[in-house]
Amino acid sequence: MQGHITHYTRKRYAFYFILSLFAFILPFIKINDNHFFLLSFDHKKLHLFFIAFNTQEFYLLPFVLILLFLTIFFITTLAGRIWCAWSCPQTIFRVIYRDFIQTKLLKIRKNIRNKQKEYPGNLLKKTLAVLLFYAICLVAVSNLLWYFVPPEDFFSYLQNPAEHKLLLGILLCASLFLCFDITYLAEKFCIFVCPYARIQSVMFDNDTMQVIYDERRGGVIYEHHTKLHKRPPQGECTGCEACVSVCPTHIDIRKGMQLECINCLECADACSSVQDKLGRPSLISWSSSAAVQSGGRVRYFRFRTVAYCVVLCIALAALFVMGARKEGVLVNINRSSELYDLRNKSGELEITNAYTFLVENTDNEAHTYYFEIQARGEKDGISILRPRAPFRLEAGAKAKKIVVLKAEKALANDHEKDSIIPLRVKIYALDDEGIVALRKSIFVYPRASILQEK
Protein backbone atom coordinates (compact mmCIF):
# COMPACT_ATOMS: atom_id res chain seq x y z
CA MET A 1 0.00 0.00 0.00
CA GLN A 2 1.46 3.33 -1.09
CA GLY A 3 1.87 5.98 1.58
CA HIS A 4 0.76 9.57 1.36
CA ILE A 5 2.71 12.64 2.49
CA THR A 6 0.56 15.06 4.47
CA HIS A 7 1.13 18.80 4.19
CA TYR A 8 -0.66 20.21 7.21
CA THR A 9 2.19 22.67 7.83
CA ARG A 10 1.88 24.25 4.39
CA LYS A 11 -1.86 24.52 4.81
CA ARG A 12 -1.37 26.17 8.22
CA TYR A 13 1.04 28.71 6.80
CA ALA A 14 -1.40 29.56 4.00
CA PHE A 15 -4.22 29.91 6.54
CA TYR A 16 -2.00 32.14 8.74
CA PHE A 17 -1.41 34.45 5.80
CA ILE A 18 -5.10 34.69 4.88
CA LEU A 19 -6.18 35.17 8.51
CA SER A 20 -3.52 37.83 9.19
CA LEU A 21 -4.38 39.70 6.00
CA PHE A 22 -8.08 39.61 6.89
CA ALA A 23 -7.46 40.86 10.46
CA PHE A 24 -5.22 43.65 9.12
CA ILE A 25 -7.61 44.86 6.42
CA LEU A 26 -10.92 44.50 8.30
CA PRO A 27 -10.57 47.72 10.40
CA PHE A 28 -10.27 49.74 7.17
CA ILE A 29 -13.49 48.34 5.68
CA LYS A 30 -16.53 50.53 6.35
CA ILE A 31 -20.14 50.42 5.20
CA ASN A 32 -22.12 53.63 5.71
CA ASP A 33 -19.12 54.86 7.70
CA ASN A 34 -19.52 51.95 10.16
CA HIS A 35 -16.94 49.25 10.93
CA PHE A 36 -17.47 45.51 11.18
CA PHE A 37 -16.36 45.65 14.82
CA LEU A 38 -15.28 48.72 16.75
CA LEU A 39 -15.55 49.32 20.47
CA SER A 40 -14.64 52.99 20.74
CA PHE A 41 -14.39 54.34 24.28
CA ASP A 42 -13.34 57.70 22.87
CA HIS A 43 -16.50 58.17 20.81
CA LYS A 44 -18.58 55.98 23.16
CA LYS A 45 -19.83 53.81 20.33
CA LEU A 46 -20.00 50.17 19.37
CA HIS A 47 -19.91 49.13 15.73
CA LEU A 48 -21.10 45.57 15.14
CA PHE A 49 -21.69 44.01 11.73
CA PHE A 50 -21.38 47.50 10.18
CA ILE A 51 -24.15 48.91 12.42
CA ALA A 52 -23.40 51.69 14.91
CA PHE A 53 -24.68 51.45 18.48
CA ASN A 54 -24.46 53.99 21.29
CA THR A 55 -23.18 53.32 24.81
CA GLN A 56 -26.79 53.04 25.92
CA GLU A 57 -27.06 50.03 23.60
CA PHE A 58 -24.07 48.14 25.03
CA TYR A 59 -26.49 45.50 26.25
CA LEU A 60 -25.52 43.73 23.01
CA LEU A 61 -22.00 43.04 24.28
CA PRO A 62 -23.05 40.11 26.53
CA PHE A 63 -24.56 38.43 23.48
CA VAL A 64 -21.27 38.90 21.61
CA LEU A 65 -19.31 37.39 24.51
CA ILE A 66 -21.76 34.49 24.80
CA LEU A 67 -21.34 33.81 21.09
CA LEU A 68 -17.55 33.94 21.45
CA PHE A 69 -17.41 31.42 24.29
CA LEU A 70 -20.01 29.12 22.77
CA THR A 71 -18.04 29.10 19.52
CA ILE A 72 -14.86 28.17 21.40
CA PHE A 73 -16.67 25.36 23.24
CA PHE A 74 -18.21 24.06 20.01
CA ILE A 75 -14.94 24.10 18.06
CA THR A 76 -13.06 22.45 20.95
CA THR A 77 -15.64 19.69 21.30
CA LEU A 78 -15.60 19.11 17.55
CA ALA A 79 -11.95 19.56 16.58
CA GLY A 80 -9.92 19.72 19.79
CA ARG A 81 -7.29 22.44 20.08
CA ILE A 82 -7.53 23.50 16.46
CA TRP A 83 -7.63 27.13 17.63
CA CYS A 84 -4.19 26.80 19.23
CA ALA A 85 -2.40 25.69 16.07
CA TRP A 86 -4.44 27.32 13.33
CA SER A 87 -5.65 30.66 14.70
CA CYS A 88 -3.98 31.57 18.00
CA PRO A 89 -1.78 34.69 17.65
CA GLN A 90 0.77 33.10 20.01
CA THR A 91 1.36 30.24 17.57
CA ILE A 92 1.31 32.47 14.49
CA PHE A 93 3.89 34.85 15.95
CA ARG A 94 6.08 31.92 17.06
CA VAL A 95 6.09 30.64 13.48
CA ILE A 96 7.03 34.08 12.18
CA TYR A 97 9.85 34.48 14.71
CA ARG A 98 11.23 30.93 14.83
CA ASP A 99 10.56 29.54 11.36
CA PHE A 100 10.83 32.68 9.26
CA ILE A 101 13.12 35.20 10.99
CA GLN A 102 15.43 32.86 12.88
CA THR A 103 15.55 29.97 10.39
CA LYS A 104 14.81 31.21 6.89
CA LEU A 105 15.98 34.82 7.08
CA LEU A 106 18.94 34.93 9.48
CA LYS A 107 19.90 31.21 9.50
CA ILE A 108 20.26 31.16 13.29
CA ARG A 109 18.44 27.83 13.49
CA LYS A 110 19.98 25.37 11.07
CA ASN A 111 17.12 22.90 10.72
CA ILE A 112 13.45 23.89 10.63
CA ARG A 113 12.49 20.28 11.38
CA ASN A 114 14.32 20.26 14.70
CA LYS A 115 12.55 22.51 17.17
CA GLN A 116 14.05 20.79 20.20
CA LYS A 117 17.61 21.93 19.66
CA GLU A 118 18.71 25.44 20.55
CA TYR A 119 21.57 26.72 18.43
CA PRO A 120 24.10 29.11 20.04
CA GLY A 121 24.06 31.43 17.03
CA ASN A 122 25.61 34.84 16.67
CA LEU A 123 24.73 37.48 19.31
CA LEU A 124 24.41 40.13 16.61
CA LYS A 125 22.03 37.94 14.61
CA LYS A 126 19.98 37.11 17.69
CA THR A 127 19.68 40.80 18.56
CA LEU A 128 18.72 41.62 14.99
CA ALA A 129 16.07 38.88 15.09
CA VAL A 130 14.52 40.40 18.22
CA LEU A 131 14.57 43.92 16.72
CA LEU A 132 12.97 42.72 13.50
CA PHE A 133 10.28 40.93 15.44
CA TYR A 134 9.67 43.96 17.67
CA ALA A 135 8.84 45.95 14.54
CA ILE A 136 6.25 43.28 13.73
CA CYS A 137 4.95 43.52 17.31
CA LEU A 138 4.37 47.26 16.89
CA VAL A 139 2.31 46.60 13.74
CA ALA A 140 0.41 43.72 15.40
CA VAL A 141 -0.52 45.71 18.52
CA SER A 142 -1.50 48.68 16.35
CA ASN A 143 -3.75 46.32 14.39
CA LEU A 144 -5.38 45.22 17.65
CA LEU A 145 -5.88 48.82 18.78
CA TRP A 146 -7.65 49.63 15.49
CA TYR A 147 -10.61 47.63 16.81
CA PHE A 148 -10.85 50.12 19.69
CA VAL A 149 -9.47 53.26 18.07
CA PRO A 150 -10.43 53.71 14.38
CA PRO A 151 -7.38 53.75 12.07
CA GLU A 152 -8.15 57.30 10.92
CA ASP A 153 -8.08 58.49 14.56
CA PHE A 154 -5.15 56.25 15.48
CA PHE A 155 -2.74 57.75 12.94
CA SER A 156 -3.96 61.25 13.76
CA TYR A 157 -3.33 60.67 17.48
CA LEU A 158 0.20 59.38 16.82
CA GLN A 159 1.05 62.71 15.18
CA ASN A 160 0.38 64.36 18.55
CA PRO A 161 1.93 61.93 21.06
CA ALA A 162 2.05 64.49 23.87
CA GLU A 163 -1.75 64.74 23.82
CA HIS A 164 -2.31 60.97 23.63
CA LYS A 165 0.15 59.51 26.12
CA LEU A 166 -2.23 56.73 27.20
CA LEU A 167 -2.55 55.38 23.66
CA LEU A 168 1.19 55.59 23.12
CA GLY A 169 1.87 53.91 26.48
CA ILE A 170 -0.50 51.03 25.68
CA LEU A 171 1.12 50.59 22.27
CA LEU A 172 4.67 50.48 23.65
CA CYS A 173 3.94 48.33 26.72
CA ALA A 174 1.79 45.81 24.83
CA SER A 175 4.34 45.49 22.01
CA LEU A 176 7.19 45.00 24.50
CA PHE A 177 5.24 42.30 26.34
CA LEU A 178 4.37 40.55 23.06
CA CYS A 179 8.02 40.61 22.01
CA PHE A 180 9.10 39.21 25.39
CA ASP A 181 6.41 36.56 25.26
CA ILE A 182 7.29 35.28 21.78
CA THR A 183 11.07 35.54 21.98
CA TYR A 184 11.56 34.34 25.56
CA LEU A 185 8.49 32.58 26.96
CA ALA A 186 7.78 30.91 23.61
CA GLU A 187 5.79 27.67 23.97
CA LYS A 188 6.20 27.87 27.75
CA PHE A 189 3.30 30.31 27.60
CA CYS A 190 1.08 27.62 26.03
CA ILE A 191 2.20 24.96 28.52
CA PHE A 192 2.22 26.88 31.82
CA VAL A 193 0.29 30.14 31.37
CA CYS A 194 -2.57 29.65 28.92
CA PRO A 195 -5.69 28.33 30.72
CA TYR A 196 -7.15 26.86 27.55
CA ALA A 197 -5.08 23.67 27.86
CA ARG A 198 -6.44 23.11 31.35
CA ILE A 199 -10.11 23.42 30.47
CA GLN A 200 -10.06 21.62 27.12
CA SER A 201 -10.13 18.12 28.65
CA VAL A 202 -13.57 18.87 30.11
CA MET A 203 -14.92 19.42 26.59
CA PHE A 204 -13.28 16.35 24.99
CA ASP A 205 -14.96 13.03 24.29
CA ASN A 206 -13.96 9.94 22.30
CA ASP A 207 -15.17 11.56 19.07
CA THR A 208 -13.23 14.82 19.48
CA MET A 209 -10.62 15.25 16.75
CA GLN A 210 -7.08 15.15 18.08
CA VAL A 211 -3.55 14.44 16.96
CA ILE A 212 -3.40 10.68 17.51
CA TYR A 213 -0.61 8.15 17.22
CA ASP A 214 -1.89 4.74 16.03
CA GLU A 215 -0.57 2.31 18.62
CA ARG A 216 -2.11 -0.65 16.80
CA ARG A 217 0.19 -0.14 13.82
CA GLY A 218 3.12 1.64 15.37
CA GLY A 219 3.33 -0.22 18.65
CA VAL A 220 3.57 1.04 22.21
CA ILE A 221 6.65 2.97 23.26
CA TYR A 222 8.69 1.44 26.07
CA GLU A 223 10.56 3.78 28.39
CA HIS A 224 12.46 3.04 31.57
CA HIS A 225 13.80 5.50 34.14
CA THR A 226 16.23 7.18 31.76
CA LYS A 227 16.09 7.99 28.07
CA LEU A 228 19.18 5.83 27.54
CA HIS A 229 17.04 2.74 28.12
CA LYS A 230 14.28 3.81 25.75
CA ARG A 231 13.70 1.52 22.79
CA PRO A 232 11.35 1.93 19.82
CA PRO A 233 7.91 0.35 19.78
CA GLN A 234 7.52 -3.11 18.36
CA GLY A 235 5.61 -2.26 15.16
CA GLU A 236 5.78 -0.02 12.09
CA CYS A 237 7.40 2.84 14.01
CA THR A 238 11.05 3.11 12.96
CA GLY A 239 12.14 4.95 16.11
CA CYS A 240 13.52 7.86 14.05
CA GLU A 241 11.88 10.32 16.46
CA ALA A 242 11.24 12.81 13.68
CA CYS A 243 7.87 13.48 15.31
CA VAL A 244 9.62 14.30 18.59
CA SER A 245 12.25 16.61 17.08
CA VAL A 246 9.75 18.71 15.15
CA CYS A 247 7.31 19.22 18.06
CA PRO A 248 7.32 22.90 19.17
CA THR A 249 6.05 22.03 22.67
CA HIS A 250 8.68 19.28 23.17
CA ILE A 251 6.40 16.29 23.67
CA ASP A 252 6.39 12.72 22.36
CA ILE A 253 3.02 12.21 20.70
CA ARG A 254 3.55 8.45 20.83
CA LYS A 255 2.78 8.56 24.55
CA GLY A 256 -0.82 9.56 23.89
CA MET A 257 -2.76 12.81 24.20
CA GLN A 258 -1.04 15.42 26.36
CA LEU A 259 -2.10 18.87 27.51
CA GLU A 260 0.93 20.40 25.82
CA CYS A 261 -0.18 19.27 22.34
CA ILE A 262 -1.48 22.24 20.33
CA ASN A 263 -2.69 20.27 17.26
CA CYS A 264 -0.12 21.80 14.93
CA LEU A 265 0.21 18.42 13.15
CA GLU A 266 3.88 18.95 12.33
CA CYS A 267 4.52 15.52 13.81
CA ALA A 268 2.01 14.05 11.33
CA ASP A 269 3.92 15.67 8.44
CA ALA A 270 7.26 14.41 9.78
CA CYS A 271 5.96 10.86 10.23
CA SER A 272 4.27 10.75 6.83
CA SER A 273 7.51 11.78 5.06
CA VAL A 274 9.29 8.82 6.70
CA GLN A 275 6.49 6.28 6.29
CA ASP A 276 5.93 7.29 2.67
CA LYS A 277 9.40 5.99 1.80
CA LEU A 278 8.30 2.63 3.16
CA GLY A 279 5.02 2.73 1.25
CA ARG A 280 2.91 3.19 4.37
CA PRO A 281 0.57 5.94 5.57
CA SER A 282 1.53 8.11 8.54
CA LEU A 283 1.23 6.62 12.01
CA ILE A 284 0.05 10.02 13.27
CA SER A 285 -3.21 11.48 12.05
CA TRP A 286 -5.80 14.09 12.90
CA SER A 287 -8.72 11.93 13.91
CA SER A 288 -10.68 10.81 16.95
CA SER A 289 -9.78 7.97 19.28
CA ALA A 290 -13.09 6.24 18.46
CA ALA A 291 -12.43 6.47 14.71
CA VAL A 292 -8.88 5.13 15.08
CA GLN A 293 -10.01 2.20 17.21
CA SER A 294 -12.92 1.28 14.94
CA GLY A 295 -11.18 2.11 11.67
CA GLY A 296 -14.21 4.21 10.66
CA ARG A 297 -14.88 7.90 10.17
CA VAL A 298 -15.06 10.67 12.71
CA ARG A 299 -18.56 11.29 14.08
CA TYR A 300 -19.10 15.00 13.63
CA PHE A 301 -22.80 15.02 14.44
CA ARG A 302 -23.44 13.87 17.98
CA PHE A 303 -25.36 15.17 20.97
CA ARG A 304 -22.70 17.64 22.17
CA THR A 305 -21.98 19.21 18.79
CA VAL A 306 -25.66 19.39 17.82
CA ALA A 307 -26.53 20.94 21.21
CA TYR A 308 -23.82 23.58 20.81
CA CYS A 309 -25.06 24.34 17.28
CA VAL A 310 -28.61 24.84 18.55
CA VAL A 311 -27.51 27.13 21.39
CA LEU A 312 -25.23 29.06 19.01
CA CYS A 313 -28.12 29.62 16.60
CA ILE A 314 -30.34 30.81 19.45
CA ALA A 315 -27.68 33.25 20.72
CA LEU A 316 -27.01 34.51 17.18
CA ALA A 317 -30.74 34.99 16.53
CA ALA A 318 -31.07 36.88 19.84
CA LEU A 319 -28.18 39.13 18.84
CA PHE A 320 -29.76 39.98 15.50
CA VAL A 321 -33.21 40.51 17.04
CA MET A 322 -31.81 42.84 19.70
CA GLY A 323 -29.67 44.59 17.12
CA ALA A 324 -32.67 45.08 14.86
CA ARG A 325 -34.35 47.05 17.67
CA LYS A 326 -31.75 49.76 17.41
CA GLU A 327 -33.35 53.16 17.93
CA GLY A 328 -32.70 55.92 15.44
CA VAL A 329 -32.78 58.43 18.28
CA LEU A 330 -31.59 58.10 21.86
CA VAL A 331 -33.10 60.23 24.61
CA ASN A 332 -32.20 60.67 28.26
CA ILE A 333 -34.66 62.66 30.40
CA ASN A 334 -33.59 64.38 33.62
CA ARG A 335 -35.88 66.44 35.82
CA SER A 336 -34.77 69.76 37.28
CA SER A 337 -34.06 70.09 41.00
CA GLU A 338 -37.35 72.00 41.51
CA LEU A 339 -40.46 69.84 41.70
CA TYR A 340 -42.59 72.47 39.97
CA ASP A 341 -42.87 76.18 39.31
CA LEU A 342 -45.92 78.33 40.10
CA ARG A 343 -46.50 81.68 38.41
CA ASN A 344 -49.41 84.09 38.12
CA LYS A 345 -49.90 85.16 34.53
CA SER A 346 -52.77 87.42 33.54
CA GLY A 347 -54.69 86.36 36.60
CA GLU A 348 -54.19 82.68 35.92
CA LEU A 349 -51.98 80.31 37.88
CA GLU A 350 -49.43 78.56 35.62
CA ILE A 351 -48.07 75.23 36.87
CA THR A 352 -44.96 73.98 35.05
CA ASN A 353 -42.31 71.24 35.33
CA ALA A 354 -38.86 71.59 33.77
CA TYR A 355 -36.81 68.78 32.22
CA THR A 356 -33.51 68.39 30.45
CA PHE A 357 -33.70 66.21 27.34
CA LEU A 358 -30.41 64.88 25.99
CA VAL A 359 -31.20 63.83 22.42
CA GLU A 360 -28.80 62.01 20.10
CA ASN A 361 -29.34 61.22 16.43
CA THR A 362 -27.89 57.70 15.98
CA ASP A 363 -29.00 57.47 12.35
CA ASN A 364 -26.70 58.05 9.38
CA GLU A 365 -28.82 60.96 8.14
CA ALA A 366 -29.92 64.29 9.57
CA HIS A 367 -33.47 64.49 10.97
CA THR A 368 -35.89 67.00 12.47
CA TYR A 369 -37.32 66.00 15.86
CA TYR A 370 -40.10 66.99 18.18
CA PHE A 371 -41.93 65.66 21.25
CA GLU A 372 -45.37 64.52 22.15
CA ILE A 373 -46.62 64.20 25.75
CA GLN A 374 -49.07 61.53 26.81
CA ALA A 375 -50.38 61.75 30.38
CA ARG A 376 -52.53 58.92 31.70
CA GLY A 377 -52.86 57.68 28.17
CA GLU A 378 -54.33 61.02 27.00
CA LYS A 379 -52.75 63.88 25.10
CA ASP A 380 -54.74 66.64 26.81
CA GLY A 381 -54.09 67.90 30.32
CA ILE A 382 -50.35 68.56 29.90
CA SER A 383 -48.86 70.53 27.05
CA ILE A 384 -45.42 71.58 25.86
CA LEU A 385 -44.72 75.20 26.84
CA ARG A 386 -41.28 75.16 25.21
CA PRO A 387 -39.62 74.49 22.90
CA ARG A 388 -42.37 75.43 20.52
CA ALA A 389 -40.55 74.56 17.32
CA PRO A 390 -39.00 71.27 16.15
CA PHE A 391 -35.23 71.09 16.01
CA ARG A 392 -32.78 69.49 13.58
CA LEU A 393 -29.87 67.20 14.38
CA GLU A 394 -27.15 66.10 12.00
CA ALA A 395 -26.15 62.44 11.78
CA GLY A 396 -24.47 61.37 15.04
CA ALA A 397 -25.05 64.78 16.65
CA LYS A 398 -26.27 65.42 20.20
CA ALA A 399 -28.34 68.25 21.63
CA LYS A 400 -29.42 69.28 25.12
CA LYS A 401 -32.93 70.70 25.20
CA ILE A 402 -34.66 72.39 28.13
CA VAL A 403 -38.26 71.23 27.99
CA VAL A 404 -40.98 72.90 30.03
CA LEU A 405 -44.36 71.18 30.42
CA LYS A 406 -47.50 73.02 31.52
CA ALA A 407 -50.65 71.77 33.23
CA GLU A 408 -53.62 72.89 31.11
CA LYS A 409 -56.18 71.99 33.77
CA ALA A 410 -56.47 70.71 37.33
CA LEU A 411 -54.85 67.29 37.37
CA ALA A 412 -55.46 66.47 41.05
CA ASN A 413 -57.15 67.75 44.21
CA ASP A 414 -55.10 66.37 47.05
CA HIS A 415 -54.81 68.67 50.11
CA GLU A 416 -52.11 66.69 51.91
CA LYS A 417 -49.42 65.90 49.35
CA ASP A 418 -48.22 66.64 45.84
CA SER A 419 -49.58 64.37 43.11
CA ILE A 420 -47.33 62.38 40.81
CA ILE A 421 -48.74 62.16 37.28
CA PRO A 422 -47.12 59.43 35.12
CA LEU A 423 -45.96 60.65 31.74
CA ARG A 424 -45.00 58.98 28.51
CA VAL A 425 -42.84 61.08 26.24
CA LYS A 426 -42.81 60.27 22.55
CA ILE A 427 -39.80 61.62 20.64
CA TYR A 428 -40.05 61.22 16.89
CA ALA A 429 -38.56 62.38 13.59
CA LEU A 430 -40.91 64.49 11.51
CA ASP A 431 -39.29 63.27 8.29
CA ASP A 432 -39.14 59.54 9.12
CA GLU A 433 -42.03 57.63 10.69
CA GLY A 434 -39.76 54.75 11.63
CA ILE A 435 -37.68 56.81 14.06
CA VAL A 436 -39.58 56.90 17.34
CA ALA A 437 -38.49 56.63 20.97
CA LEU A 438 -40.72 56.34 24.02
CA ARG A 439 -39.57 57.35 27.50
CA LYS A 440 -41.31 57.42 30.87
CA SER A 441 -41.22 60.34 33.29
CA ILE A 442 -43.50 62.13 35.77
CA PHE A 443 -45.25 65.46 36.17
CA VAL A 444 -45.51 66.76 39.75
CA TYR A 445 -48.77 68.59 40.46
CA PRO A 446 -48.82 70.65 43.71
CA ARG A 447 -51.20 69.91 46.55
CA ALA A 448 -54.37 71.95 46.83
CA SER A 449 -53.26 73.89 49.94
CA ILE A 450 -50.35 75.46 48.04
CA LEU A 451 -52.61 76.38 45.14
CA GLN A 452 -55.02 78.11 47.54
CA GLU A 453 -52.17 80.19 49.00
CA LYS A 454 -51.25 81.40 45.52
N, C-alpha and C positions, 0 to 999 in steps of 0.2 A: 504494500500500500504506500503510495507516494505521499510524502509529507507536504506541509503547506506553511510557508513563512508568513507569520502575522506581522502587521505593520501598525500596531496601536500607537507607537510613539510618533510616527509621521502624522497620523490622524489627529493626535493630541496637539501637535505643534500647529497644524492647520487650523484647528478649532481655537487655539489660543490667539492666533492672528486675527481671525474673524471676530472673536469675542472682544478682544482689545480694541479693534478698529470700531466696532459698534459702540462700546462704552465711551470711546473718545469722541465720536461724532455726535452721539445722541444729544448732548447738552446744546449743540448748535442748531438742532432741528426744532423749528417752531411752526405751529399752525394757529393762525389768528393771534399771533404774538404770545402764544402759550407753549410751555415746554411739556415734554412727555412726563418728566418728574422733576419738580423743583420745590424744595422746602426752604423758602426764603424768610429768615428771621428779620432781615433788614426791611423788606417790604411787607412783612407779615402776611405772606400769601403761600398757598400750596397749589402747585400745578400738578395735576394727575390725569394722565391720558389726554393731554393737550386741553384740559379744562381748568380754568383758574378758580380757586376757592379762597375765601377769606379766612382769617384766624377764627372767626366765629363758626366756621364750618370744618374745623379740625377734628370733629367727631368721626370723620372718615378715616383718620389715621389708624385707629384700632383695627378696622377692617383690613387695611393694608398689611399691618403686622400679623394679623391672623392668617391672611393669605400666604405671607412669607413663611411662617412657621409650618403651616399645613403642607406647603409645597416641599419644604425640606424633609418633613416626616414622610411624605408620600414617596419622594425620590429615594430616600434612604431605605425604606421598606422594599421598594421595587429593585433598586440597582446598587444598594450598598453605599460605599463612600465615593460614588462617582463625582460628587461635588469636589472632593479634596483633590483629585487628580486632574479633573477636566475643567474646573471653573474657579477654584480657590485662588485668589491673588497671591497667597503665600507660595503656592506651587508654581504658578506662572512666573513670578519674579525669580524664584530659585532656578528655574530653567534658563531664564535670560542671563542671570549672573554666572551660574556654574557652567552650563552647556554652551552658551554663546560667547560671553565676554571672556571667561577664564579659559575655556577649551578651544573654541574656534578662532576667536579674535587674537588673544594674547598668548595662547599656547602654554598657559601655566599648568593646566592639567593635560597630561599626555594622552590619556585614553578616555574617551567619553563613555565607554562601556564599563569602566571601573570607577564606581562612585564611593567605594570603601577607602581607597588609598588617597592620602593627602600628600601632595607633592610639595617639596620645600619651596621651589620657585624663586624668582628674583623679587627682592623687596620693592624695587622700583615698579615692576610689573604688577605686583599685588596692590600697591598704592594706586597705580593708574586704574586698575580694575575697580577699586572702591570708588574712586572719583568719577569714573564713567557711569557706574551704577547710581551714584548719588544724583547725577544729572537726570537719570531716568526717574529716580524717586521724586524729584521736584515736579516733573511733568505728571507723574502718577497721582501725587497728592493734589496737584492743581486740578486734575481731571475729577477727582473726588469732590473737591470744593465747588466745582461748577454745578453740582446738584444741589448746592445750598446758596451759592452766590452765582448769579447768571454770568456767563463768560463776558458779556459786554460790560458788566459792572466790575468783574474781577480784574480785567486788564486796566480799566480806568482807575481802580483803587490802587493798583500796584504803581501807578505813575505818581501817586501821592502817599508814599509809605508812612510819612510822619503822621498823617491823619487816619491811617488804618493799621495801627500797630498790632491790634488783636489778630487781624487776618494774616498779617505777615508773620506774627509769632506762631500761629497755628501751622502755617505752611512750613516754616523752618523746623519746628519741633517735630511735626508729624513725619516730615521727610527724613530727618535724622534718625528717628526711631525706626522707620521702615528700612533704612540703610543698615542700621545696626542689627535689626532682626534678620534680614536676608543674608548679610555677609558674615555674621557671627553666630546667632542662634541657629540659623538654618533649619534643618528638619527637627532639631531639638524642640522648636516651638510646636510642631505638630504632635510630637511624642509626649511632652511634659506640660505644655501650656494650654493648647487648644482643648476645650471641653467636648468638642464634637465626638472625638474618639471614645470618650467615656460614656456618652449617652447612646451611641449608635447600637450597641449590643442589645439594648432594650427593644429596638425597632426591627431587629433581624429575626428571620425565621428560616426554615430549611429551604425555602424557595427564593430567598433574597440572593441576588446576583453578587458574587464575590470573586476575588482572584483565588482560584482553587488549584492545588496540586493533586493530580490523580494518583493516589497511593496504590490503586489496583494495578496500574500499569508500571508506575515508576518504582514502587516498593516503599517501605517505611525506612526513614533514616534512623541509623543507630548512632547514639552518641554517649560516650562515657563521661567521666569527670573532667577531662581535658580534651581540647580539640585535637590533640595529637593522636588520640585513640578513636577518632571519628572515622567511620568507613562508609562508603556509599551504600545506598539501598540495594537490595537484591531484586533487580528488575530492569526496566528499560532506561533508568536514570544512569548516565555515564559518570556521575560524580565530578563533572567539570566545574561545577559551582558558578557557572556564568550567571545564573539567576541571583546568586548571592552577591556577586561583585557589582552587578548593575543596580541593585536596590538602593534608592536614595535614603531610606530610613534604616538601613543596615539590619535587615531581618533575613531569615531563611524561610522562604515561603513553604518549603517542604515540611516544615513542622506544623502546618495547619494555619488557620486564620489567627491573626494577631492584631491587637489594637493599633500597632504602629503601621500596618499596611494601609496605604492611601489609594489603592486601586489604580496605580499609574500604569500597570501592565507591562512595564519594561522587562520584567522577569519572563513574561510570556513571549515577548519578542526574542529575548536572548535564548530561551529554551527552544523555540521553534527553529531558529537558525542552526542550532546544533542537531536537533532531531531530523530536520529536513535532509541533512546529508546522509542520514541513515534510512531515509525513506519512511519516516514515521511522523505523525502529527505531534504538536507540542504537548508536553506533560502538564503544562500550566495553561489554564483557560479562564475566561471570564464567564462563569456559569453559576449555577446554584448547587449546593451539596446534594439536594434531592435529585436533580437532573444528572449529576455525575454518577451517583449510586445506581440510578435506574437506567442510565444510558438514553434517557428521553430528552424532551425539550424543557426549557424553563417555563414554569407556570406563572405567567404575568397576571392573569385575572384570577384573583382569589379574594377571600373575604376582606383582608386588610386593605389591599390596593383598591378594591371596589368601594369600600367604606370611605377611604380617604378621597377618592374621586367625587363621591356624592357630597361629602362635606365641603370640598373645595368648590364645587359648583354652587352650593348654597351660599357660601361666603362671597364668591364672585358675583352672584346674582344680587346679594344684599348690597354689595359695594356699588353696583351699577344703579340699583333702585335708589339708594340714598344719594348717589351722585346726580341722578336725574332730577332730584328735588331741589337742586341748587336755585337759590333765589337770585333774581336779577337785581334786587336792591336789598341792602342790609340796613336795618334801623335799630338804634339803641335809644330807648326813652328814659330820661332821668327827670324826676320832679325837682322843682326848686325847693329851697329850705323852708319857704313859707307855705303853710297849708293852703291858704287862699288869700285873696285880696278883695276888700270891700271899698267901693267908692260910690259917692252920690253924684250922679250925672243927670242934669236937667230934671231933678226931683225924683229920679229913679235910682234904686240901689243896684249897682252892678257887681255881681259876684263872679270872680275869675280865678282860674288856676293856671300857673305857668309851668312850662315843661321845656326841656332841652332835647331836641331831636338830633341825633347824629346819624346822618343819612350817607350811605355810600353806594355809588353806582358800580356794581360788579359785572355789568355787561360790557361787551366790546364796542358798544355804540353809545353816543350821547342820548339822553332822554330828559323829558320835562316831567316833573313830579308834583303831586299834590296829595292832600290828606282828606280823609273822610272819617267822621266821628260817629260811632254807634254806641249809644248808651241804653242799656237794658234791652238791647235788640232793636231799638228805635233810633231814627236819625234826628228826630226833634227833641228838644229839651236842652241840648248842649250844642253850641255852635262854635265855629272857629272865628275868634276876634282878629287874630293875626298869626301868620301872614295871610294877606288877602289874595295874593297872586301866586300862581304856580312858579316853580323855580327850575332851572336847567342845570344838569350836571353832566360833565364830560365823562367819557369812558374811564372807569377806575378812580374817578374823583370823589372827594368827601366834602360834606358841608355840615356845619352846625347851625341849626335853625331854632330860634326861640319861638315857641308856639304858645299862644295864650288862648284858653278855652273859656267860654262865657256861658253861664246858666241863663237860658231864655225864659225860664219859668220856675216856680217853686218846685224843687225836686224832693223835698222832705219837710217834715214838721215835727222834729224831735226837739224837745225843750232841754234835754239833759246832756246830749252829746252831739258832736258833729256826725254827719252821715257820710258814709263811704259809698259812692256810686261807681259800680264797675264800668269800665270803658273798653271798647274794642276799637283800636285805631287801624284804619285801612290806608296804607301808603301804596300808591299806584302810579304807573307811567301813563300820561295822557296819550302818548303816541304808540303804546304797545299794550294791548289788553292782557298779554301773558305775564307781564311784570307786575306782580302784586305781593305785598307783604302785610301780614296781620300781626298786630302786637296788642298785648293787654296792658291796661293801666287803670288808674282810678281818678275820680273827680271828688274832691272833698267839699261837701256842702255844709255851711255853718249851722249850728244849732239855733233854734228859734229865738232864744233869749238874746243872743248877740244881734240878730236881725232887728229885734224890737228896740234895742239900744240905739241902733243907727237911725 
